[in-house]
Amino acid sequence: MKTEDQRLSREQVGSIVTMLRLTTDRELNCSECLQHVGEYAETRLAGKPLDEILAGIEQHLELCPECREEFLALQQILKAGL
């Protein structure tokens, strides 16, 4: 029997459901994401449509805080260069 301390909060359940909704049949790992994050950042900055690989990068960034941090830093550098 679970005690109240072992129950998930509404926020935790919501976070889990959101992450499950974002998963796909083929997930990129961090290494694959970081190989293409520069191209992804440049494509987003130019307002161009994303191809399948870059859409996978976007999906990975939604789930991975470490890669998202790398992307945001790169994005700031690219914007500063304009």
N, C-alpha and C positions, 0 to 999 in steps of 0.2 A: 504494500500500500504506500502511495506517495504522500509525503507531507507537503504542506503548502510551500515550504522553502524549495522544493524540487520542481515546482511548476514553472512553466515558462510564462513570461509576461506577455501582454498583448503586443507590445513592441517587438519582442523577440520572435513571436509567432509570425507577425507581419513581415519581419526581415527575412525569415526562412522562406516564407511563401514567395516573396519578391525574388529571392535568389533562385528558387526553383523555377520560377517563370522565365528567368533570363537564361537558363541553361539550354544548350543545343546538343545535337547528336555529336558534333565534333567541336571540342573545346580547345582553344589555343593555350599553351602553357606560357609562363612568363618569358622564357627565352624567345619563343616564336613571336610573342607580342612585341618585345623590345627590338627585335630585328626590323620590324615594320613601323614602329611608332613614329619615326621621323617622317616617313611618307604619309602616314595617317595625319599627323599634325599639319603638314604642308597642304594636303588635300582639303582638310577642314578649313584652314585659313583662307584658301582660295575659293571656298564655297562650291567645290566640285563634288559630284556624286561619288559615293564610296563603292568600290568593287567588292567582291565577295570576301577577299582576304581582309580588306580594310574594315568591312562591317564586322568581321570576327574580332578585329582589334578593338573596335568600339564596344563590343559586347564584353570582352575581357576587361577593359578598363572600368566598366560598370561594376564588375565583381571583385576586382583586385586593387586594394588601396595602394600597394607599393608601386605597381605599374602606373596607376592613375597619377601618383605623385611625380613620377618621372615625366609623364606626358605633360602635366601642368607646368613643370619647370621648363620643358622644351618649348611649350606653347608661349610662355612669357618671353623667352629668348627670341623666338621667331617674330613675335609682335613688336618687340623693342627694335628689331632690325629693319622694320618697315619705315 
